[in-house]
């Protein structure tokens, strides 16, 4: 007996014989049989009740679809307010979607993975284009189910977990749009008592390699579609509870750094290493290889750990709609800008362990890497699918400790695209400390300036009569004695009335108590004229100098003038000398500023040198 309990249901699948029964008004008709549900590790089950946005719902139907790379589950839900929707489940991710009706004017052939799509006043990024068919069903469903017909679909994601599926049915039809969002299991509002316990499938019928009879320990049998034997390199298909040989692969030359089956804790979760790939790209005839480790956690699904020349990057899947990309230029994710580093064709060469897709040696993808060290956004695109991962650079010691590795990891070679610049912290520290010292320097200069005596002890004009020979006693002048009450420096200022002439002043400060002499020389020159470019002038009619601190005592200033002898000189040479005792000297301040600037300059040079070496290996813009 079949029973319709869901008001929106038009089809029910008999729980005993798998017959699809549709109702037509008051009548019922059989539409043949459909396959039984294959057990998976899904926590959902029929008749489970949950709440979404404070509205109760019940799971009333269940479909399993397959696109050739393994089945996925879709659950038909009926809300208490009359709405219906679908819960799509794949690789531990749940999407609750609602039917938005037929989308006119959208053609399947115009939609390609990685492209931007504007629909329903939103921007979407297409992640996948493919086709699948219903292979099994149970419970109550909204419409007839045709298990023989392929359905073409396009999946796209938007910001903040938004999700879009366009169901084209057979190729060429206007698609039916389903829009919803990605949810975690706890956001489904289903009590723990109504969730199905996670039980692994029964053991495989064959737990040994079909080629070499080697013992195979499958660590994710519910998820794996391909297994590569670590003993002989055979690639095996996991289907219908058994293993079947596909082809013989070339084995890696050395064992993986992280052995298959090793458990490690990263990003707050415990992962088990279940797969190993060797991939490479070729740029200008040079092959660049790297290794990728597939990690699995029952709650969080799959993620990757990549090793390239001793540099490790932890890669987490991220919805394409969460990333904004200017192809070949930059990517933007969570307010961070990532600069395009490289674009290559990545080829899978060697395979070991288990994989959730039908991996094979020789498969390729267009790989683009955008970096904002220590993070990166990585885009792998094929003709039918694009995947985005968010990478975080890990120090080798972090990987070694996380997985409890005993052997030392291979040394790092060169600079990785997302490797943090070790000099940036020093650069930041250099600027911070320089700022602190510059502030202290200004405070010190202010204190010294405020406490300086700044006393003018001598200011007098000196006249050199016409006809006086330079350097002779007639060109010499002695000041009146003056007193220096305490030790302090001396500022000397000289000013002369010059016009196309020069004047040199030799000064000697004579301590009358000790006969010690402190000398200085100041030369002034000022010339001007006119040429085809206009008026010009050079030099100055004034100058100054600072003398080292002088002891207290009684002093006399002796000055001797030097100048050109001009027979037609009619006017006397005049100059003025001013002595200021204990005057603030800015020379030491400028010198200290220059010394302080050396730290940031050196730090900037080291940081820039590291970035130059990093980007020397980039192939963007070539």
Secondary structure, 3 states (H helix, E strand, C coil): CCCCCCCCCCEEECCCCCEEEEEECCEEEEEEECCCCCCCCCCCCCCCEEEECCEEEEEEEEEEEECCCCEEEEEEEEECCCCEEEEEEECCEEEEEEEEEEECCCCHHHCCCCCEEEECCEEEEEEEEEEEEEEEEEEEECCCCCCCCCEEEEEEECHHHEEEEEEEECCCCCEEEEEEEEECHHHHCCCHHHCCCCCCCCCCCCCECCCCCCECCCCCCCCCCEEECCCCCEEEEEECCEEEEEEECCCCCCCCCCCCCCEEEECCEEEEEEEEEEEEEEECCEEEEEEEEEEEECCCEEEEEEEECCEEEEEEEECHHHCEEECCCEEEECCEEEEEEEEEEEEEEEEEEEECCCCCCCCEEEEEEEEECCEEEEEEECCCEEEEEEEEEECHHHHHHHCCCCCCCCCCCCCCCCCCCHHHHHHHHHHHHHHHHHHHHHHHHHHHHHHCCCEEEEEEEEEECCCCCCCCHHHEEECCCEEECCCEEEEEEEEECCCCEEEEEEEEEEECCCCCEEEEEEEEEEEEEEECCEEEEEEECEEEEEEEEECCEEEEEEEEEECCCCCCCCCCEEEEEEEEECCCCHHHHHHHHHHHHHHHHHHHHHHHHHHHHHHCCCCCCC
